[in-house]
Amino acid sequence: MRRGGRLLHAYTWVIIVWLILPVFVMIAFGFNDTKGRYNQNWVGFTFKWYGRVFDLDELTRALVISVVVALVSMVVSGALGTGIGYALGRYQFRGSGTLNLIMFATMSAPELVMGASLLTLFVSLGVGLGVVTITIAHVMFSISFVAVVVRARVLTLDRSVEEAAADLGANGWTTFWKVTFPIILPAVFSGMLLAFALSIDDFVVTNFTAGTTVTFPLWIWGATRIGLPPQVNVMGTIIFALGVVIAVATNVRARQRSRG
Amino acid sequence: MADASRPVRRGFARRGKLTPYLLVLPGGLWLLLFFAVPMATMLSLSLQQGDIVSGYAFTGHWQTYVDAIVDYRSQLVRSLVYGAIATVVLIVLAFPVAYWIAFFGGRRKPTYLFLLLLPFFVSFVLRTISWRYILTDDGFVLGALKDAGLLGPGFHILGTPFAVIAGLVYNFLPFMVLPVYVALERIDPRVVEAARDLYAGPAAAFRKVVFPLALPGVFAGVLMTFVPVSSDYVNSAVLGSSSTTMIGQVIQAQYLVNSDYPTASALSFALMAVLLIGVFAYARALGTEDVMTVAAR
């Protein structure tokens, strides 16, 4: 049994290394002193690409579009998803079953089919594709994730604190904003963080709803054949570092709060 | 994540019957307009005839489905085969990891889960392209092995079904580990001890107690991986060749390159139907309800 445990431990680490290997390759080649655009063979170590991250205008524009879309999508799906999540966690109402079904469908339908069907809708309505249609699509697939996270928090909420507030003379409105909302806020934030991550990384749905607009993943996709410039590695590394820092920070804060 | 099994405590805030509807309205409308309506539009378009210039007319033309499936049956079958192989490999690779973290992870459990999710901070497309760099014919891995004489000069990985399936498994592994882990983590260690006390060996305890209790997690993992893996077109496009073309690539090209909307819509619907049938057949074969009742007892 003990030897089996040690074997499994080693195996787990092999899998983790395998999962992270491409990330290390991406980071490493951001420091590669490559001559042209072809960044496939190791030449030497340099920091210069970090100084020239924003040298490629189209790539920079694509990154800006991605970030803006992700921020808007995060805020909108955060608001709409919180409404659904709170209602599902707190109230019993007609249509909640259908709503659950649609949410499950948006989370499990193939992205390809969701993107393709949005394209057919936009085409048949004669809507021009671009930043707006991308954002509409991202909000659509993010809402359910936010709602699920918020609902889980609302369901486990200790109702006695709300009752205490009511006993102390607070009306429903005050109780919600002063007691309930602060309690579910961390869940709202983690749902929004998830929405941001889903949006900035999305390729498949975006590919169908973008038209000629180019986001960061779409730019990478388009440049694959001619070779990715080191700037892509640098941007990828920065996004990775930011994501890890934010995730660790939220985790540590949550742990401190649960301890204190 | 979702926890439908927990009983809901209600009865406190019953004032204002309209409140839940007002809360749900904006988000629900968004999902209706941009998820349900597009699906209906696509279904309708798949039965229309015409072209993008002169417009389409609804003709109830089911023949499009027959033609599309006959024309692209090899890609459709290949996608399902790749999806099935990748899903089986995912279960085999993910189970031991989930098992070790759930039973031996101790205080470090969150750290291990975090490490498994670390790749998600890098774009899916970028990670897949990274594999292309790693596996390229004269790159730093294969090139070095070839220089050392360990591999023949003609050896290659890119462009083979192996590369595509490996890429799919790589990209979706955490989606299999997590649900299996959640199921294993819920197992009361005393149940396993009881089995051992009743003279079950380690293998028998695993086969008769741990594995059946983990099956709902495996099922959830299959749900989360089989559909996206079978409909993927990034891995095959980046790591494969013309002999590994998957149905997702066909659909993407029909929509975005050829603008043959009826054929593309018919293929999308056919793909979704086949995947749903596959998932339901799997659910029936596995009898998840039985598993659940056994677990509840």
Interface residues (C-beta under 8 A of the other chain):
Chain A: M1 G4 G5 L8 H9 Y11 T12 I15 I16 W18 L19 I20 L21 P22 V23 V25 M26 F29 Q40 N41 W42 A79 L80 G81 G83 I84 Y86 A87 L88 G89 R90 Y91 Q92 F93 G95 S96 L99 I102 M103 A105 T106 S108 A109 P110 E111 L112 V113 M114 A116 S117 L118 L119 T120 L121 V123 S124 I136 A137 V139 M140 I143 S144 A147 V148 V149 R151 A152 L155 T156 R159 E162 E163 G172 A197 I200 D201 F203 V204 N207 F208 F216 P217 I220 W221 T224 L228 V232 G236 I239 F240 G243 V244 A247 N251
Chain B: M1 A2 D3 R6 V8 R9 R10 F12 A13 R15 G16 T19 P20 Y21 L23 V24 L25 P26 G27 G28 W30 L31 L32 F34 F35 A36 V37 P38 M39 T41 M42 L45 I52 Y56 L93 P96 V97 Y99 W100 I101 F104 P110 Y112 F114 L115 L116 L118 P119 F120 F121 V122 S123 F124 V125 L126 R127 I129 S130 W131 R132 Y133 I134 T136 G139 F140 Y170 L173 P174 P202 L223 M224 V227 P228 S230 S231 D232 Y233 V234 V238 G248 I251 Q252 Y255 L256 Y261 A264 S265 S268 F269 L271 M272 L275
